[in-house]
Amino acid sequence: SENEISGEIPSSLWSLPFLHVLNLSKNQLSSSISPFLWDLPFLEYLYLNSNNLTGTLPNIPSTMPALKHVWLYENSLSGRLTSSLSNLVNLEILVVYDNDFNETLDLQWSLPNLYYIDLSWNHFSGRLPDDLNAATSLQFFYLNNNTLTGTLNEELGDLTHLKELWLQSNGLIGEIPTTFGQLKNLSTLLLYDNSLHGSVPESLCNLTRSGNLTVFETDCHKENRNGTASVSCTCCTACH
C-alpha cells in the first residue's frame, strides 16, 4: 500500500493461490476489478481502497469462504452492489463508502459474522431492506448520504448489538419506530436531513436518559408545512 502503482491490478497476483492478504490501498490503480480476483480461495483480507478503480464489482463465487474483510472505499466503482456478497459466509467487515454504487440494496443480510458495514456516500436508492434484522451480529451500520426513500424499518430494532446507526442525508419519511427503544447498546443515532415527522418514542428517549445513547441527532428544528418541527424531540443531543 501507499506506493505509486498505476494501471491495472497486476495479473501476476492470480498465480498466488495461497495468498491470505492483498493490500493495494492508496495507490493509483485505475482499472476495473478482475473476476480472477476470486480465484484466490484462501484470501482473507482485501484492501483496494483509495485508488481510482472503476466498473462494477464482479460476481463472487461460492469458492471464497475465507474472505473476512473487504475494503473498497474511495474509488469510482458503480452499478449494483452484487448480491453474491452473500457467498462470503465469514465476512466481518464491508467498507465501500465514497463510490458510485447505485440501485437498490439487493443484498442477503444473513451473514452471521458481519459486524461492520459502511455503504455511505454512494447513490443507493429505494427502501431499506426488510431483512436487515438477519444481520444479527451487526454493530456499526453506515448508510448516510445516499438517496434512500421509504420509512424506517421496525425490524431495525431487532439488531440488539447495534452501537452506531447513521442514516442521515437520505429521503426517509414517516415516524421513528418504537422498536428503536430495544437498541440498548446504541451509542450514536443520526437521522437528520431526512423527511421524518412525529414524536420520538419515549422508549428511545429512555436510552439517552440512561446515558447509553450519547449522540442522537434528528430534524427537530426543521419546520414542516404547518410551521412546526418535523420531529418533536425532548431528548435529542442536537437538532437540525
Backbone hydrogen bonds, N-H to C=O, Kabsch-Sander energy under -0.5 kcal/mol:
donor,donor_aa,acceptor,acceptor_aa,energy
2,E,25,S,-2.2
7,G,28,Q,-1.0
13,L,10,P,-1.5
14,W,11,S,-1.4
15,S,12,S,-1.2
16,L,13,L,-1.6
19,L,16,L,-2.0
22,L,45,Y,-2.7
24,L,22,L,-0.6
24,L,47,Y,-2.9
26,K,49,N,-2.2
27,N,50,S,-0.6
28,Q,5,I,-2.8
30,S,7,G,-2.2
31,S,7,G,-0.9
33,I,54,T,-0.5
34,S,32,S,-0.6
37,L,34,S,-1.8
38,W,35,P,-1.5
39,D,36,F,-2.2
40,L,37,L,-1.0
42,F,17,P,-0.8
43,L,40,L,-1.9
44,E,20,H,-2.9
45,Y,20,H,-2.0
46,L,69,H,-2.6
47,Y,22,L,-3.0
47,Y,45,Y,-0.5
48,L,46,L,-0.5
48,L,71,W,-2.9
50,S,73,Y,-2.8
51,N,74,E,-1.1
52,N,29,L,-2.8
54,T,31,S,-1.9
55,G,76,S,-0.5
64,M,61,P,-0.8
66,A,41,P,-0.6
67,L,64,M,-0.8
68,K,44,E,-3.1
69,H,44,E,-2.1
70,V,93,I,-2.2
71,W,46,L,-2.6
72,L,70,V,-0.6
72,L,95,V,-3.2
73,Y,95,V,-0.7
74,E,97,Y,-2.3
75,N,98,D,-1.1
76,S,53,L,-2.5
78,S,55,G,-2.7
79,G,100,D,-0.7
82,T,80,R,-0.8
85,L,82,T,-1.3
86,S,83,S,-1.8
87,N,84,S,-2.3
88,L,85,L,-2.0
89,V,87,N,-1.8
91,L,88,L,-2.0
92,E,68,K,-3.1
93,I,68,K,-2.1
94,L,116,Y,-2.2
95,V,70,V,-2.6
96,V,118,D,-2.8
98,D,120,S,-1.5
99,N,121,W,-0.9
100,D,77,L,-3.1
102,N,79,G,-2.3
103,E,123,H,-0.6
106,D,104,T,-1.8
107,L,105,L,-1.5
109,W,107,L,-0.7
111,L,109,W,-2.3
114,L,111,L,-1.4
115,Y,92,E,-2.2
115,Y,113,N,-0.5
116,Y,92,E,-1.8
117,I,140,F,-2.4
118,D,94,L,-2.5
119,L,117,I,-0.5
119,L,142,Y,-3.1
121,W,144,N,-2.0
122,N,145,N,-0.7
123,H,101,F,-2.7
125,S,103,E,-2.4
126,G,147,T,-0.6
132,L,129,P,-0.9
134,A,131,D,-2.1
135,A,132,L,-2.1
136,T,134,A,-1.9
138,L,135,A,-1.9
139,Q,115,Y,-2.2
140,F,115,Y,-2.2
141,F,164,E,-2.3
142,Y,117,I,-2.4
143,L,141,F,-0.5
143,L,166,W,-2.9
145,N,168,Q,-2.2
146,N,169,S,-1.0
147,T,124,F,-2.5
149,T,126,G,-2.6
150,G,171,G,-0.5
152,L,173,I,-0.6
156,L,153,N,-1.1
157,G,154,E,-1.9
158,D,155,E,-2.3
159,L,156,L,-1.6
160,T,158,D,-2.1
162,L,159,L,-2.0
163,K,139,Q,-3.5
164,E,139,Q,-2.1
165,L,188,T,-2.3
166,W,141,F,-2.3
167,L,165,L,-0.6
167,L,190,L,-2.8
169,S,192,Y,-2.0
170,N,193,D,-1.0
171,G,148,L,-2.6
173,I,150,G,-2.6
174,G,195,S,-0.6
180,F,177,P,-1.4
181,G,178,T,-1.9
182,Q,179,T,-2.2
183,L,180,F,-1.6
184,K,182,Q,-2.1
185,N,160,T,-0.5
186,L,183,L,-1.7
187,S,163,K,-3.1
188,T,163,K,-1.9
189,L,215,V,-2.8
190,L,165,L,-2.3
191,L,189,L,-0.6
191,L,217,E,-3.2
192,Y,217,E,-0.6
195,S,172,L,-2.9
197,H,174,G,-2.3
198,G,230,S,-0.8
200,V,232,S,-2.5
204,L,201,P,-0.8
205,C,201,P,-2.0
206,N,202,E,-2.0
207,L,204,L,-1.1
208,T,204,L,-0.9
208,T,205,C,-0.5
209,R,205,C,-2.2
210,S,206,N,-1.7
211,G,208,T,-0.9
212,N,207,L,-1.1
213,L,207,L,-2.1
214,T,187,S,-0.9
214,T,212,N,-1.1
215,V,187,S,-2.0
217,E,189,L,-2.2
218,T,238,A,-1.3
220,C,218,T,-1.5
224,N,228,T,-2.9
227,G,224,N,-2.0
230,S,222,K,-2.9
231,V,219,D,-1.3
232,S,198,G,-2.8
233,C,231,V,-0.7
237,T,216,F,-2.0
238,A,216,F,-1.4
240,H,218,T,-2.1
